């Protein structure tokens, strides 16, 4: 078995688990119920861990790459008015034209 994913955020670990289980990959959860001991253990020792079988590791790694990729998003310039907009905007804040 190999460790495939761990994080301090339990919601992210649950999301990763759901992604793998939806692809019929058997997972073993470690530290699932250790949250109460977080003060007595180091923080890293209380993180939940997802482990998978060796044969499923490469497939699981590919599936979970969505969670670990550091996508860099850039701002965009409106073609209509030339105003710079944040990457999260679908419409120009200045003239309300849709992003090209």
C-alpha positions as CSV (number, residue, x, y, z in Angstrom):
1,X,0.0,0.0,0.0
2,X,1.1,3.5,-0.7
3,X,0.2,6.9,0.7
4,X,-1.6,8.8,-2.0
5,X,-2.9,11.9,-0.3
6,X,-2.9,13.7,3.1
7,X,-4.0,17.2,4.1
8,X,-4.8,19.0,7.3
9,X,-8.2,19.9,5.8
10,X,-10.6,17.0,6.4
11,X,-13.0,18.2,3.7
12,X,-10.2,18.0,1.0
13,X,-9.3,14.5,2.2
14,X,-13.0,13.5,2.0
15,X,-13.2,15.0,-1.5
16,X,-10.1,13.0,-2.6
17,X,-11.6,9.8,-1.1
18,X,-14.8,10.3,-3.0
19,X,-13.0,10.9,-6.3
20,X,-11.1,7.6,-5.8
21,X,-14.1,5.6,-4.7
22,X,-16.1,6.8,-7.6
23,X,-13.5,5.3,-9.9
24,X,-13.7,1.9,-8.0
25,X,-10.3,2.3,-6.3
26,X,-10.2,0.8,-2.9
27,X,-8.9,3.2,-0.2
28,X,-7.6,2.7,3.3
29,X,-8.1,5.7,5.6
30,X,-5.7,6.3,8.4
31,X,-6.1,8.8,11.2
32,X,-9.7,9.1,10.4
33,X,-10.8,9.4,14.0
34,X,-7.6,10.9,15.5
35,X,-8.8,14.5,15.5
36,X,-9.3,14.5,19.3
37,X,-5.7,13.8,19.9
38,X,-4.4,16.7,17.9
39,X,-3.2,18.6,21.0
40,X,-1.2,15.7,22.3
41,X,0.3,14.8,18.9
42,X,2.2,16.9,16.4
43,X,-0.1,18.5,13.9
44,X,1.2,16.4,11.0
45,X,0.6,13.1,12.9
46,X,-3.2,13.9,13.2
47,X,-3.8,14.6,9.5
48,X,-6.0,12.1,7.7
49,X,-4.3,9.9,5.1
50,X,-5.5,8.0,2.1
51,X,-3.6,4.9,1.1
52,X,-4.2,2.8,-2.0
53,X,-2.9,-0.5,-3.3
54,X,0.3,-0.5,-5.4
55,X,-1.5,-1.5,-8.5
56,X,-3.9,1.5,-8.3
57,X,-1.3,4.1,-7.4
58,X,-0.6,5.5,-10.8
59,X,-4.3,5.8,-11.7
60,X,-5.1,7.4,-8.3
61,X,-2.2,9.8,-8.7
62,X,-3.6,10.9,-12.1
63,X,-7.1,11.3,-10.7
64,X,-5.9,13.4,-7.8
65,X,-3.6,15.6,-9.8
66,X,-6.6,17.9,-10.1
67,X,-6.3,18.6,-6.4
68,X,-2.6,19.2,-6.3
69,X,-1.9,21.1,-9.5
70,X,-1.0,24.7,-8.9
71,X,-2.8,26.3,-11.8
72,X,-1.8,29.8,-12.4
73,X,-4.5,32.1,-13.6
74,X,-3.8,35.5,-15.1
75,X,-5.8,38.7,-15.3
76,X,-7.3,39.6,-18.7
77,X,-7.8,42.7,-20.7
78,X,-11.2,43.6,-22.1
79,X,-11.2,43.7,-25.9
80,X,-13.9,46.3,-26.0
81,X,-12.6,48.9,-23.5
82,X,-9.0,47.9,-22.7
83,X,-9.7,47.6,-19.0
84,X,-7.7,45.0,-16.9
85,X,-10.0,42.5,-15.1
86,X,-9.3,39.9,-12.4
87,X,-9.2,36.3,-13.6
88,X,-12.4,35.5,-11.7
89,X,-14.4,38.0,-13.7
90,X,-16.5,36.6,-16.6
91,X,-17.6,40.1,-17.6
92,X,-15.6,43.3,-17.8
93,X,-16.2,45.3,-14.6
94,X,-16.1,48.5,-16.6
95,X,-18.2,48.0,-19.7
96,X,-19.9,44.6,-18.8
97,X,-18.7,42.9,-22.1
98,X,-18.3,39.2,-21.8
99,X,-14.8,37.8,-21.6
100,X,-13.5,36.8,-25.1
